[in-house]
Amino acid sequence: MSSAVPTIHDVAAAAGVSKSVVSRALAGSYGVAPATVDRVKQAARDLGYVANANARGMSAHRTHTLGVFVRDAATPFYGHLLTAFQLRAAERGYRVVTATGAGSFPIAEERRALETLVSLRVEGLIVCSGALPVDDVLPFARRIPTVVAGRPERDESVSSVYCDERGGGRALADRVADLGHERVAVLTVAPSGSLTQSARTDAMARRLRARGVDVLRIRSEDHGADPRALDSFIDQVVTAGGVTAVMAPSDHWAVGVLEAMRRRGLEAPADVSVTGYDGIRPLATELLGITSWRQPLDVIGALSVDDVVDQIDGTIASATHTAIDGTLVPGRTLARR
């Protein structure tokens, strides 16, 4: 029989939990389910484990807090992701401190928000912004475990979890082409406005052209970057331009297109088809019936928290990049020509 002194790793293995959960359970810290605490304590008793005093001291100085930055929690996309982060963090025994902007949040302010979160002694950082360049995230990733969530990020120095934007854009474009549309307007977004929407709309336009479709790339910023200011777009592109379908960068923009069409006495799909992107409630409802591409935000949120907590626990040592597939939402705003 081995005479080796049992370690916290042994207790974690016996209880079927991570090392950090053992530490929190034995210390009576926040966020560990009572049944898990009982299981950990029983494993410790069975093994004869005695916590090291130095380890207890280190644990006492931990915050078990994650810093989360979301660009605009008022929008459905960021709001749903924030909820997913909070739910998964609680399951993993962590609290969440949040910083968020509103609307057109300047990049300099986003950087300052990250600095504020780190100053609060968070143990890990989740960055969820479609505009903040990765070069502004890397200095923080070098200091504490960090994950970029909700957007494609391939830099080898920081982990990321995201929906496959280009794959989704191509798949939605295939749906439009398959239904016989030969002249399609794509409302594009510049990278400075949104890295995610830029990637998906570029993929839409490229795929349509590869399928032989006549594509009109319309810059959203030329219409004030505001879905409520699309009347001129409807007049110039839909009414006079002869398009049979409009692909919008998001469901929010799709609603703006539909509202502008209605003001001009047009309906979808009878007069022109319309697609969105994101597939998130409250816009993803049968009442509106927008044909869209759904991003699995619950999965993205949970995997982002798992990644950053695993970095904190030391169970992963290098950056990982996880792309999640979305799914088609076959609404009634898109029909065959």
TORSE-652560 format. One line per field, with one value per residue (C-alpha): residue number from 1; residue in three letters; x, y, z. Coordinates in steps of 0.001 Angstrom, whole numbers, plus 500000, padded with zeros to 6 digits. Layout:
N
num <- (NUM;...)
residuo <- (ALA;...)
xx <- (X;...)
yy <- (Y;...)
zz <- (Z;...)
***
This chain:
337
num <- (1;2;3;4;5;6;7;8;9;10;11;12;13;14;15;16;17;18;19;20;21;22;23;24;25;26;27;28;29;30;31;32;33;34;35;36;37;38;39;40;41;42;43;44;45;46;47;48;49;50;51;52;53;54;55;56;57;58;59;60;61;62;63;64;65;66;67;68;69;70;71;72;73;74;75;76;77;78;79;80;81;82;83;84;85;86;87;88;89;90;91;92;93;94;95;96;97;98;99;100;101;102;103;104;105;106;107;108;109;110;111;112;113;114;115;116;117;118;119;120;121;122;123;124;125;126;127;128;129;130;131;132;133;134;135;136;137;138;139;140;141;142;143;144;145;146;147;148;149;150;151;152;153;154;155;156;157;158;159;160;161;162;163;164;165;166;167;168;169;170;171;172;173;174;175;176;177;178;179;180;181;182;183;184;185;186;187;188;189;190;191;192;193;194;195;196;197;198;199;200;201;202;203;204;205;206;207;208;209;210;211;212;213;214;215;216;217;218;219;220;221;222;223;224;225;226;227;228;229;230;231;232;233;234;235;236;237;238;239;240;241;242;243;244;245;246;247;248;249;250;251;252;253;254;255;256;257;258;259;260;261;262;263;264;265;266;267;268;269;270;271;272;273;274;275;276;277;278;279;280;281;282;283;284;285;286;287;288;289;290;291;292;293;294;295;296;297;298;299;300;301;302;303;304;305;306;307;308;309;310;311;312;313;314;315;316;317;318;319;320;321;322;323;324;325;326;327;328;329;330;331;332;333;334;335;336;337)
residuo <- (MET;SER;SER;ALA;VAL;PRO;THR;ILE;HIS;ASP;VAL;ALA;ALA;ALA;ALA;GLY;VAL;SER;LYS;SER;VAL;VAL;SER;ARG;ALA;LEU;ALA;GLY;SER;TYR;GLY;VAL;ALA;PRO;ALA;THR;VAL;ASP;ARG;VAL;LYS;GLN;ALA;ALA;ARG;ASP;LEU;GLY;TYR;VAL;ALA;ASN;ALA;ASN;ALA;ARG;GLY;MET;SER;ALA;HIS;ARG;THR;HIS;THR;LEU;GLY;VAL;PHE;VAL;ARG;ASP;ALA;ALA;THR;PRO;PHE;TYR;GLY;HIS;LEU;LEU;THR;ALA;PHE;GLN;LEU;ARG;ALA;ALA;GLU;ARG;GLY;TYR;ARG;VAL;VAL;THR;ALA;THR;GLY;ALA;GLY;SER;PHE;PRO;ILE;ALA;GLU;GLU;ARG;ARG;ALA;LEU;GLU;THR;LEU;VAL;SER;LEU;ARG;VAL;GLU;GLY;LEU;ILE;VAL;CYS;SER;GLY;ALA;LEU;PRO;VAL;ASP;ASP;VAL;LEU;PRO;PHE;ALA;ARG;ARG;ILE;PRO;THR;VAL;VAL;ALA;GLY;ARG;PRO;GLU;ARG;ASP;GLU;SER;VAL;SER;SER;VAL;TYR;CYS;ASP;GLU;ARG;GLY;GLY;GLY;ARG;ALA;LEU;ALA;ASP;ARG;VAL;ALA;ASP;LEU;GLY;HIS;GLU;ARG;VAL;ALA;VAL;LEU;THR;VAL;ALA;PRO;SER;GLY;SER;LEU;THR;GLN;SER;ALA;ARG;THR;ASP;ALA;MET;ALA;ARG;ARG;LEU;ARG;ALA;ARG;GLY;VAL;ASP;VAL;LEU;ARG;ILE;ARG;SER;GLU;ASP;HIS;GLY;ALA;ASP;PRO;ARG;ALA;LEU;ASP;SER;PHE;ILE;ASP;GLN;VAL;VAL;THR;ALA;GLY;GLY;VAL;THR;ALA;VAL;MET;ALA;PRO;SER;ASP;HIS;TRP;ALA;VAL;GLY;VAL;LEU;GLU;ALA;MET;ARG;ARG;ARG;GLY;LEU;GLU;ALA;PRO;ALA;ASP;VAL;SER;VAL;THR;GLY;TYR;ASP;GLY;ILE;ARG;PRO;LEU;ALA;THR;GLU;LEU;LEU;GLY;ILE;THR;SER;TRP;ARG;GLN;PRO;LEU;ASP;VAL;ILE;GLY;ALA;LEU;SER;VAL;ASP;ASP;VAL;VAL;ASP;GLN;ILE;ASP;GLY;THR;ILE;ALA;SER;ALA;THR;HIS;THR;ALA;ILE;ASP;GLY;THR;LEU;VAL;PRO;GLY;ARG;THR;LEU;ALA;ARG;ARG)
xx <- (500000;501381;502579;502511;500757;497450;497271;494509;494782;493979;490893;489790;490144;488256;485422;485266;485759;488504;491264;489744;486385;488135;489808;486523;484566;487028;487317;483536;483740;480867;479362;479825;476673;476035;476072;479453;480818;479696;481302;484600;484729;483967;486758;489157;488234;488564;492019;493198;493855;494942;495054;498432;498514;500280;497706;494936;496572;496770;493137;492092;493456;491555;488534;486773;485576;485532;485577;483228;483162;480247;480041;476340;474224;471091;471191;469782;473085;475221;472442;471936;475670;476004;473253;474982;478282;476649;474812;477877;480161;477841;477930;481721;481820;482637;481002;480888;481812;480543;481506;479439;479065;475994;475555;478576;481061;484489;487372;489380;486544;486499;490212;489626;486770;489132;491692;489011;487977;491564;492088;489259;491477;489384;491006;489961;488656;486018;485949;482829;483077;482632;484784;487752;490906;492752;495890;494017;493113;496543;498157;495472;495737;499427;498526;495527;493583;491470;488900;487479;483854;481310;483629;486218;489692;492607;495537;497589;498055;494427;491603;488324;484874;482547;479946;481418;480489;481701;480194;476862;476981;477709;474968;472350;473445;473086;469516;468764;470406;468687;465325;466076;466976;469145;469620;470284;471239;473628;473810;477484;479218;482757;485204;485406;481677;481588;484172;481515;478933;481646;482800;479318;478120;481333;480820;477219;478234;481123;479005;476166;478572;480148;476650;476166;473875;474017;475016;474605;476882;475322;477339;475158;477166;475975;472527;473642;474328;470738;468061;465445;467018;466514;463780;466233;467715;464285;463651;467027;467787;464557;461986;464225;467047;465030;466401;464309;465995;467810;470313;470756;473712;471484;467866;467870;468759;466263;463478;464623;464390;460918;459686;461046;459391;456068;456323;456637;453720;455882;455697;458061;458238;455501;457451;460984;462462;464475;466922;468473;471170;471526;468187;467809;464631;462731;463257;463371;459647;456945;455095;457833;458888;462304;464383;467684;470800;470778;473927;474087;474797;474128;476831;479253;478742;479212;482301;483860;483526;484808;487865;488827;488214;490270;493066;492817;492923;495896;494186;494876;498177;497744;495178;492291;489924;486454;484095;480446;478050;474798;471465;469023;465824;463404;461025;458405;460280;462168;460369;461103;461108)
yy <- (500000;503446;505641;508819;511758;512411;515677;518001;516409;513029;514468;516110;512818;510869;513407;513869;517648;520159;521172;524646;523150;521091;524247;526171;523279;522723;526461;526957;529459;530827;528964;525232;523097;521454;517966;518683;519975;516758;514634;516510;516342;512631;512046;514042;511990;508711;509661;511215;514496;517488;520888;522587;525826;527726;526561;527717;531126;531377;530330;533007;535684;534442;536404;533693;536513;536804;540130;540295;543114;543285;546061;546852;544819;546582;544607;541062;539526;540896;540632;536918;536255;538084;535941;532787;533917;534552;531226;529163;531125;530385;526682;526802;528636;532108;535498;537931;541609;543307;546392;547398;550220;551564;551969;553538;552895;554381;551909;553958;553546;549783;549626;551619;549290;546304;548129;548792;545128;543943;546498;544784;541672;539463;536075;535811;538054;537489;540092;540290;543076;543055;546165;546049;545017;541988;544094;545924;542630;540943;543081;541862;538262;538308;539249;537039;534201;535755;534591;536547;535459;535788;536611;534795;535450;533377;535036;532287;534325;534428;531901;532466;530899;531979;531097;530439;533795;533047;529584;531009;533763;531242;528857;531609;532845;529310;529271;532493;531224;527846;529611;531151;534742;536207;539814;540305;543327;542642;545293;545116;546404;547787;546039;549251;548972;545265;542596;539884;541521;542491;538871;537423;539970;539647;535874;536321;538506;536269;533107;534640;535755;532309;530952;533283;535746;539467;541088;544710;545381;548282;549809;550138;553178;555039;554971;556358;552922;553111;550618;553350;555379;552915;554616;555832;552344;550884;553522;553211;549522;547618;549674;550961;548416;545327;543151;540224;539691;541743;540106;542141;541884;541139;540613;544179;545454;543072;544639;548065;546870;545404;548604;550755;548446;548752;552553;552177;549789;546698;543335;540407;538025;539020;542016;541237;538628;539610;537672;538545;537024;536024;534281;535649;536496;538800;539275;535540;534948;533373;536692;538393;535237;536533;534029;534106;532245;531365;531711;529239;531898;529625;527255;530069;531602;528330;527288;530733;530492;526908;527973;530857;528843;525949;528425;529627;526025;525267;522393;524020;525710;527230;529249;527374;528473;526942;527565;526606;525991;527927;526771;528065;529681;529126;532042;533393;536503;534471;532687;531147;533437)
zz <- (500000;499087;501951;499858;501470;499660;497739;496657;493207;494755;496458;493215;491325;493999;494134;490354;490499;489712;492120;492511;493512;496210;497519;497646;499129;501960;502615;502672;499819;497755;494836;495544;495693;499088;497556;495997;499310;501006;498285;498498;502283;502223;499689;501858;504932;503062;501802;505037;503272;505384;503658;503606;505592;502838;500296;502610;502800;499034;498692;501168;498849;495801;494619;492593;490379;486604;484822;481835;479321;476859;474301;474730;477168;475909;472651;472564;471390;474209;476782;476093;476212;479517;481026;479750;481300;484667;484772;483886;486197;489125;488232;488280;491620;490345;490558;487647;487638;484499;482535;479549;477104;475389;471665;469954;472742;471797;471572;474083;476584;476008;476842;480018;480972;480747;482895;485496;485591;486044;488842;490745;491090;488851;488269;484626;481875;479173;476417;474269;471724;467996;467591;470009;468070;469405;469872;472624;474303;474230;476974;479368;478161;479085;482673;483479;481800;479035;476483;473560;473260;470476;467594;465484;466858;465667;467446;469100;472280;473410;473516;471694;471477;468691;466104;462664;461102;457594;457629;458722;456108;453368;454498;454610;451180;449828;451103;449225;446037;446298;446277;442890;443741;440970;442154;445861;447972;450890;453599;454559;457686;457890;460274;462290;462953;463798;463108;463313;461066;458611;458326;457875;455307;453302;453292;452126;449174;448129;448284;446264;443554;443501;442887;439906;441709;440831;444138;445226;448190;450115;452941;456042;457175;454061;455646;458978;460492;461723;460634;461079;458239;455398;453393;450754;450578;449809;447143;445422;445752;446251;444344;441536;441680;440960;443731;444884;448244;450908;453263;456450;458858;461864;462856;464177;460720;459131;461211;460002;456399;456972;458625;455784;453265;455034;454949;451168;450932;450393;452145;452608;450887;448431;447095;448250;450592;453671;455853;459204;461377;465070;465643;469178;471015;471133;467390;466654;467101;464959;465118;463067;461242;460168;458217;460065;461193;464892;466970;469921;472532;475530;474284;473465;476902;478781;476820;477285;481049;481031;479049;481313;484502;483124;482456;486056;487312;485080;483281;479891;479151;475695;473788;472206;469456;469397;466482;467021;464142;464002;462582;459982;461227;458302;458802;456421;455186;452565;449741;446352;443315)
***
